[in-house]
Amino acid sequence: MKVIETSLPGVRIIEPKVFGDERGFFYESYNQARFDEAGIDARFVQSNVSRSARGVLRGLHYQWPNPQGKFVSVLEGEVYDVAVDIRRGSPTFGRWTAAVLSAENKRHFWVPEGFAHGFCVLSEHATFTYQCTALYDAQADAGVRWNDAAIGIDWPVSAPQLSAKDEVAPLLADVEAERLPIYLPDDKA
């Protein structure tokens, strides 16, 4: 696997080694030993799949306390996937990075704990999968507004389809400090 660093320390794009011929293809979508070699300390406890139509935007979501790291990829279609550093005290607080993930490019995106995550669908439909480092916790569930101007994400859609929850998510500046993860200088993220 090839690990590509992004502009946010700890957030990485993972390109698996793909073996293919006229019959199809094969690749390892996850290998704990290779993650360990890459310095990604993750143990997954929950796996989720979602399917969305073109123009749907999901996010920006996170959990605090009980944060989730997410290892995400696309099985069908194409998405624009985003991670935002929301760790209080982080030198990259409020900054974002993105990757296009598709069934064709087979890329994965590692979004560590302490980052908000979201994606929008670029294809007719997309089947999105993600492995999580913590179980979903409804009381810790939180979000940041997808179009927060202070973050300035360059989304490839201007009028996405949103859930009721995502429509009313707060701006990052309006989130109470105790509802944000804390940056620790020795974080691997």
Buried (B, 14 or more C-beta within 10 A) or exposed (E): BEBEEBEBBBBBBBBBEEEEEEEEEEEEBBEEEBBEEBEBEBEBEEEEEEEBEBBBBBBBBBBBEEBBBBBBBBBBBBBBBBBBBBBBEBEBBBBBBBBBBBBEBBBBBBBBBBBBBBBBBBBEEBBBBBBBBBEEEEEBBBBBBBBBEEBEBEBBBEEBBBEEEBEEBBEBEEBEEEBBBBBEEEBEB
